[in-house]
Amino acid sequence: MDRSGEEEIGFRRLASFVCEFEPLSQEDLQAIDA
């Protein structure tokens, strides 16, 4: 499996976990997409 893809999945899981406790602002979402 591609390591970069694996890291991205881990980051998305972490982001969704954090989002449950502290909703992200629109600016934060754009920063993640960038």
Biopython code that builds the backbone (N, CA, C, O; Angstrom):
import numpy as np
from Bio.PDB.StructureBuilder import StructureBuilder

atoms = [
    (1, "MET", "N", (0.848, -1.201, 0.000)),
    (1, "MET", "CA", (0.000, 0.000, 0.000)),
    (1, "MET", "C", (0.876, 1.241, 0.000)),
    (1, "MET", "O", (1.943, 1.271, 0.614)),
    (2, "ASP", "N", (0.406, 2.262, -0.699)),
    (2, "ASP", "CA", (1.176, 3.501, -0.791)),
    (2, "ASP", "C", (1.251, 4.167, 0.579)),
    (2, "ASP", "O", (0.227, 4.382, 1.228)),
    (3, "ARG", "N", (2.454, 4.489, 1.011)),
    (3, "ARG", "CA", (2.634, 5.076, 2.334)),
    (3, "ARG", "C", (1.929, 6.425, 2.451)),
    (3, "ARG", "O", (1.311, 6.719, 3.474)),
    (4, "SER", "N", (2.020, 7.239, 1.412)),
    (4, "SER", "CA", (1.389, 8.557, 1.474)),
    (4, "SER", "C", (-0.128, 8.410, 1.600)),
    (4, "SER", "O", (-0.769, 9.180, 2.314)),
    (5, "GLY", "N", (-0.699, 7.425, 0.912)),
    (5, "GLY", "CA", (-2.137, 7.178, 1.021)),
    (5, "GLY", "C", (-2.500, 6.720, 2.416)),
    (5, "GLY", "O", (-3.542, 7.096, 2.952)),
    (6, "GLU", "N", (-1.636, 5.904, 3.004)),
    (6, "GLU", "CA", (-1.878, 5.402, 4.356)),
    (6, "GLU", "C", (-1.852, 6.558, 5.357)),
    (6, "GLU", "O", (-2.675, 6.610, 6.271)),
    (7, "GLU", "N", (-0.909, 7.480, 5.182)),
    (7, "GLU", "CA", (-0.821, 8.635, 6.070)),
    (7, "GLU", "C", (-2.045, 9.526, 5.909)),
    (7, "GLU", "O", (-2.547, 10.083, 6.885)),
    (8, "GLU", "N", (-2.527, 9.659, 4.662)),
    (8, "GLU", "CA", (-3.703, 10.511, 4.424)),
    (8, "GLU", "C", (-4.924, 9.934, 5.128)),
    (8, "GLU", "O", (-5.710, 10.676, 5.718)),
    (9, "ILE", "N", (-5.087, 8.608, 5.070)),
    (9, "ILE", "CA", (-6.206, 7.956, 5.750)),
    (9, "ILE", "C", (-6.114, 8.201, 7.256)),
    (9, "ILE", "O", (-7.117, 8.501, 7.904)),
    (10, "GLY", "N", (-4.931, 8.073, 7.797)),
    (10, "GLY", "CA", (-4.737, 8.310, 9.222)),
    (10, "GLY", "C", (-5.082, 9.745, 9.590)),
    (10, "GLY", "O", (-5.693, 10.001, 10.627)),
    (11, "PHE", "N", (-4.683, 10.685, 8.725)),
    (11, "PHE", "CA", (-4.966, 12.093, 8.985)),
    (11, "PHE", "C", (-6.461, 12.357, 8.929)),
    (11, "PHE", "O", (-6.999, 13.095, 9.755)),
    (12, "ARG", "N", (-7.138, 11.746, 7.946)),
    (12, "ARG", "CA", (-8.590, 11.950, 7.821)),
    (12, "ARG", "C", (-9.313, 11.370, 9.034)),
    (12, "ARG", "O", (-10.279, 11.957, 9.521)),
    (13, "ARG", "N", (-8.853, 10.230, 9.516)),
    (13, "ARG", "CA", (-9.473, 9.630, 10.706)),
    (13, "ARG", "C", (-9.259, 10.534, 11.912)),
    (13, "ARG", "O", (-10.168, 10.724, 12.720)),
    (14, "LEU", "N", (-8.057, 11.092, 12.034)),
    (14, "LEU", "CA", (-7.761, 11.994, 13.140)),
    (14, "LEU", "C", (-8.617, 13.254, 13.037)),
    (14, "LEU", "O", (-9.158, 13.727, 14.036)),
    (15, "ALA", "N", (-8.736, 13.793, 11.826)),
    (15, "ALA", "CA", (-9.525, 15.008, 11.621)),
    (15, "ALA", "C", (-10.988, 14.767, 11.984)),
    (15, "ALA", "O", (-11.613, 15.606, 12.633)),
    (16, "SER", "N", (-11.534, 13.632, 11.571)),
    (16, "SER", "CA", (-12.936, 13.331, 11.869)),
    (16, "SER", "C", (-13.124, 13.119, 13.371)),
    (16, "SER", "O", (-14.165, 13.473, 13.926)),
    (17, "PHE", "N", (-12.119, 12.541, 14.024)),
    (17, "PHE", "CA", (-12.177, 12.324, 15.467)),
    (17, "PHE", "C", (-12.199, 13.657, 16.202)),
    (17, "PHE", "O", (-13.002, 13.858, 17.113)),
    (18, "VAL", "N", (-11.314, 14.568, 15.803)),
    (18, "VAL", "CA", (-11.248, 15.891, 16.423)),
    (18, "VAL", "C", (-12.535, 16.661, 16.149)),
    (18, "VAL", "O", (-13.027, 17.393, 17.008)),
    (19, "CYS", "N", (-13.074, 16.491, 14.943)),
    (19, "CYS", "CA", (-14.268, 17.231, 14.539)),
    (19, "CYS", "C", (-15.465, 16.889, 15.424)),
    (19, "CYS", "O", (-16.367, 17.711, 15.587)),
    (20, "GLU", "N", (-15.482, 15.699, 15.991)),
    (20, "GLU", "CA", (-16.586, 15.314, 16.866)),
    (20, "GLU", "C", (-16.622, 16.188, 18.115)),
    (20, "GLU", "O", (-17.693, 16.439, 18.669)),
    (21, "PHE", "N", (-15.459, 16.650, 18.559)),
    (21, "PHE", "CA", (-15.370, 17.429, 19.784)),
    (21, "PHE", "C", (-15.303, 18.927, 19.515)),
    (21, "PHE", "O", (-15.822, 19.725, 20.295)),
    (22, "GLU", "N", (-14.670, 19.305, 18.419)),
    (22, "GLU", "CA", (-14.515, 20.729, 18.095)),
    (22, "GLU", "C", (-14.760, 20.926, 16.602)),
    (22, "GLU", "O", (-13.857, 20.710, 15.794)),
    (23, "PRO", "N", (-15.968, 21.334, 16.228)),
    (23, "PRO", "CA", (-16.296, 21.532, 14.811)),
    (23, "PRO", "C", (-15.314, 22.493, 14.160)),
    (23, "PRO", "O", (-14.963, 23.529, 14.725)),
    (24, "LEU", "N", (-14.876, 22.126, 12.954)),
    (24, "LEU", "CA", (-13.909, 22.955, 12.252)),
    (24, "LEU", "C", (-14.597, 24.129, 11.583)),
    (24, "LEU", "O", (-15.724, 24.016, 11.100)),
    (25, "SER", "N", (-13.903, 25.258, 11.561)),
    (25, "SER", "CA", (-14.420, 26.415, 10.837)),
    (25, "SER", "C", (-14.183, 26.212, 9.341)),
    (25, "SER", "O", (-13.433, 25.319, 8.948)),
    (26, "GLN", "N", (-14.815, 27.030, 8.514)),
    (26, "GLN", "CA", (-14.651, 26.905, 7.069)),
    (26, "GLN", "C", (-13.190, 27.109, 6.679)),
    (26, "GLN", "O", (-12.694, 26.454, 5.763)),
    (27, "GLU", "N", (-12.502, 28.012, 7.369)),
    (27, "GLU", "CA", (-11.088, 28.259, 7.067)),
    (27, "GLU", "C", (-10.254, 27.017, 7.350)),
    (27, "GLU", "O", (-9.344, 26.691, 6.587)),
    (28, "ASP", "N", (-10.557, 26.329, 8.433)),
    (28, "ASP", "CA", (-9.820, 25.116, 8.772)),
    (28, "ASP", "C", (-10.027, 24.042, 7.710)),
    (28, "ASP", "O", (-9.083, 23.349, 7.329)),
    (29, "LEU", "N", (-11.257, 23.905, 7.235)),
    (29, "LEU", "CA", (-11.543, 22.901, 6.214)),
    (29, "LEU", "C", (-10.779, 23.212, 4.933)),
    (29, "LEU", "O", (-10.269, 22.302, 4.279)),
    (30, "GLN", "N", (-10.696, 24.474, 4.572)),
    (30, "GLN", "CA", (-9.979, 24.864, 3.360)),
    (30, "GLN", "C", (-8.487, 24.596, 3.523)),
    (30, "GLN", "O", (-7.821, 24.199, 2.567)),
    (31, "ALA", "N", (-7.962, 24.810, 4.720)),
    (31, "ALA", "CA", (-6.545, 24.574, 4.972)),
    (31, "ALA", "C", (-6.229, 23.084, 4.832)),
    (31, "ALA", "O", (-5.170, 22.717, 4.323)),
    (32, "ILE", "N", (-7.146, 22.232, 5.283)),
    (32, "ILE", "CA", (-6.942, 20.787, 5.176)),
    (32, "ILE", "C", (-6.943, 20.367, 3.708)),
    (32, "ILE", "O", (-6.132, 19.539, 3.295)),
    (33, "ASP", "N", (-7.860, 20.945, 2.918)),
    (33, "ASP", "CA", (-7.964, 20.581, 1.505)),
    (33, "ASP", "C", (-6.739, 21.035, 0.726)),
    (33, "ASP", "O", (-6.352, 20.393, -0.250)),
    (34, "ALA", "N", (-6.126, 22.137, 1.148)),
    (34, "ALA", "CA", (-4.992, 22.703, 0.412)),
    (34, "ALA", "C", (-3.802, 21.754, 0.412)),
    (34, "ALA", "O", (-2.761, 22.071, -0.162)),
]
sb = StructureBuilder()
sb.init_structure("model")
sb.init_model(0)
sb.init_chain("A")
sb.init_seg("    ")
for serial, (resi, resn, name, xyz) in enumerate(atoms, 1):
    if name == "N":
        sb.init_residue(resn, " ", resi, " ")
    sb.init_atom(name, np.array(xyz, "f"), 0.0, 1.0, " ", f" {name:<3s}", serial, name[0])
structure = sb.get_structure()
